[in-house]
Amino acid sequence: MDTEVFFPVSELGVLQARLVCTGCPVRVACREWAAATGQYGVWGGTTREERAAQRHADIAAAAAAVDNWAVAA
């Protein structure tokens, strides 16, 4: 697979990259690695912006869980 597919310059390109990722057996590991290392492009079927949004949501959820625990304790 040409690696340029995973660094698209248009929404159509993003959709094409996602199609490639759909059947990939390492999709989750790929996405997690890209999120942990701040990669550009489509990794694990997600864009950099989507991974950043998920990371922020995860941080907010963890902070809320800590707050809830502190209130309950």
Summary of the structure (lengths in Angstrom):
residues: 73
radius of gyration: 15.7
end to end distance: 53.1
largest distance: 53.9
contacts: 175
relative contact order: 0.12
helix: 71%
strand: 3%
